Amino acid sequence: MSAINTDANVFQSLGLAREQEQQPKQDQLQMENFLELMITELTHQDPFKPMENTELATQISQFATVSGIDQLNSSFSGLSGSLLSDQSLQAANLVGRDVLVPINGGYLEKGGLLQGVVGLEGSASNVTVSVHSAEGALVREIELGTQAAGEVGFSWDGKMDNDEYADPGRYRIEVQAMVGDEPVAPYLLTQSQVNSVSIGSAGQGLILNLNGMDSISFNDVAEIR
């Protein structure tokens, strides 16, 4: 069964575990403590040099600023937890799905297909998809001929140029084309299945663990199928 990797905060934000109510630390200055110190300071001040109103207002303003920053940090922590929960739900829907990703290779299952998309910025001729083994040997060339600008799909059933079927595993894919007499390198999107999803720390987002291939960021996915 595919699994989604996450941390305890995700389960807590989804209501699977109740967070213990956080009590203020004994070494933290609370508003009540601040007011007590303020009253003590006013009580014991030099009557000949009383605290000016501006000085008192400055102290109150500084404490209020620090308190506001703490509340803002708490709000951001709550928002981060909510976003992480949303990512968990997205991850659950991605497992087992096929995605088009910008990698120059794919994993061939036994009896399966290796599929992808070739993207052309303009019309081109002699569009060719070359499939190579992990060792670099050419095992199959797929001729797509002349194609207009846009994306064109390709599919490899695992049969090599010698009419034998290749072993299951990882294969490297290269794409070539010609525009007039000049060779061009179209972009390549390979179809891969999502085995599991990892949720990184804040700011890292979702990491897709592809079947037989390396992991890739969710932000790099071109299409979900």
Secondary structure, DSSP 8 states (H G I E B T S, - for coil): ---EE--HHHHHHTTSS--------TTS--HHHHHHHHHHHHHTS-TTS---HHHHHHHHHHHHHHHHHHHHHHHHHHHHHHHHHHHHHHHHHHTT-EEEE--SEEEE-TT--EEEEEEESS-EEEEEEEEE-TTS-EEEEEEEEEE-SEEEEEEE-SB-TTS-B--SEEEEEEEEEEETTEEE--EEEEEEEEEEEEE-STTT-EEEEETTS-EEEGGG--EE-
